[in-house]
Amino acid sequence: MNKELFIEELNKLGINVTEDQLSKLNKFYKLLIEWNEKINLTRITEENEVYLKHFYDSLTIKKVIDLNEVETLCDVGTGAGFPGIVLKIMYPHLKITLVDSLQKRVNYLNSIIKDLELEDIHAIHSRGEDFKEKFDVVTARAVANIEKLVTYTMHLLNKDGQLVAMKGNIEEELTESVQQKLSKKYQIKQIEKFFLPIEESHRSLVVLKNK
């Protein structure tokens, strides 16, 4: 996905990109590649693939949540900073907490935050299940299967908060029996299935709330 197509596809999502945001994303990409040589962050390193499979993919959350109406967000198991850092660049008003269980990734994340001069975003060394704050939205991208994921994350939601589980193909994972089990404690608000542009790989967004 070259940058022209990236902008075009974001426009289709209803996201307009400024020159400053493009500049920050470009800098983020370069820093990601530099850091990836020191610590293992991602197998995806080719620029067009990062823009598609990390940057664009992170922003598909727009399909299920209008982040302009959200104040606080927690990205659990953020890894290399997806979707959290991309969301901060594109939605600078968000107050974002990045949670990761590996200290060296937390060090990397805080360095990226400083280098990109981002405010109201910080990385915490913790596991989701041990963290105790409350948020409007919690994101988790390719973290764990949905049954485990809810045990790591749902306590982080405020009264009307929503979890957005960002996944690939969830046909086998989110069976009817699993949905019935989850619905005893949680409201499955939305399941959005789609394909990434160009390569057309499966993606799914599952939105859950506490009952």
N, C-alpha and C positions, 0 to 999 in steps of 0.2 A: 504494500500500500504506500504509494508515494504521497508526498505532502498535499498535493493538489486533490488527490482522491480522498485523503484523510479529511480535508476541509469539507469536501463535497458530501461525504457520508455523514459527517457530524451535522451538517446543515439539514440533512434528512431527518436526523434525530431531534432537530429543533435547537441545536447548539451552535452559536456563532462564536468563532475563534478570533481573538485579537492578535495583532502582531506581537505584543508582549507575551501572550500565552504561548504562541508558536515558538518564540525565542526561548522561553523557559523549558518547554518540552524538548527542544533541540539540545539545550544544555543538559537537561536531565538524561537524555539518551547518551550523550558523551560521557557523563559522570558514571552512569550505569556500566558502560563498557570498561571504563578505567577500573572501577571497583571489582568488576567481575573477574578481572585477572588476579585479584588478591584473594577474594572469597567467592565461593560458588553461589551466585544469585539467580542466574537464568541460563538455560541452554539456548535460548533465542537471542541472538546477538546481531543478526543482519538488520540494518536500519528499517527497511520496508516491513520486515516481519515484526519488529518491536512496535512500530506504529500501528500495525493491524492487531497483533495478538496480545499486546500489553496496553497500549494507549487507547486505541479505539475500543477494545474489549472492556476496559475499565469504565468507559463512559456509556456503555450500553445500559447501565443502571437507569439512565434517563427514560428508558422504555416503561419503567414501573414506578419511579419516584421523581417528583419535581424537587430537586435539591435546592432550588431557589426558596422553597418554603421550609427548609430544614436549617436548624441552628447548629446542632452538635452531631458528630458522627464518629464512630469508633470502627477502625478496620482491624479485625482480629486475624492473626496469622498473616500479617501484611507482607512478609517476605521481603522482596525487593522494592516494595512500596506500591503495590498494585492491589486494589484501585486507589488507595488513600492519597498518595502524593499527586497522582494525575487529577483526582477530584479537587484537591486543594488548589492546583494551578487553574483549573477551569471554573471553580466556584470559590473564589478567595474569601467570601464571607464566612465560610464554614469553619467552625472550631473542631479540629480533627485530632484524635488520639490514635496513634498507630501502636498496635500491640504485637510483639513477637517474642518467642520463647528463647531465641538465640542472641546472646549479648553482642556478638560481632556484627550481626545484622542490625541491631539497634544502634550500634556505633555508626555504621554506614548510613542508616536513615537520618540520624541527627546531623551527620556531616552534610548530607544532601540538602536537608532543610536549611542549614546555614548557608551553603553555597548558592542556593536558589533564592535566598533572602525571603523565605516564607514565614509568615507570622501566624500565631494561633494554631500551631500544629506541633506536636512533639511525639517522640517514640518512647515507649515504655517496655522494659524487659519484664515480661510476665506471660503466663498462660491465660487464655481467656477465662477459664473456670476460676482462676485465682483473683481476677481483677474485679473491682467492686464499684465502679462509677456507673452512672446512668446516662443514656444517650437517646436522641430522637431516632437515629438510624444506626444499625450495626451492619457492617458488610463483612463478608467472608468469601474470598475467591479461591476456589479449589482447595479448601482446607481439610474437610473430613466428610464422611457420609452424613446425610441429613439427620439421621437419628442421633449420632454422636454430636453433631454440630449444635443442635438445640441445647444440649447439656452444657456446652461451652459458652453459650452466648445469650440465651434468653433472659438471664438475670440482669443483663446489662441494659435492657430496654426500660425507658421510663414508661409512664402510664399508657401513653398512646404510641409508644415506640414500635419500630418495625425492623425485623431482620431481613436483609436481602442476601440470600445464598446465591452466589454466582458460580454456575457450574457448566459442565459440558452436556453431554447427553444423559438425561436422568431417568430414562425409561426403566432401566433395571433397578435403579436405586429407589425411586419414588413409586413403588408399586401401590396398588389399591389398598393392600393390607397395611403398608407403612403409613399411607395417608390417613387411614382410619385410626391407627395408633396415635399418630401425631395430633389428630383433631380432638382427642380426648382432653388435651391440655392446651393446645394452641389453635389459633385460627389461621388456616392456610388462606391467605387473602388473595393471592394471585400466583399463577404459574405461567410464565411467558417463555415460549420456545421459539427460537429463530436460528438463522444461519449467519455466520460471519460473512461479510462481503468477500469476494474473490475466491477464497478457498472453500467456502460454504461448509465449514465444520459446524457441528451442532453446538448450540449454546442454550442454557436455560437459566432463568431468574425465578427463584422461589421466594415469595414474600410471606413472612409469618408474623403474627402478633400473639402476645399472651392473651389468654381468655380472661 
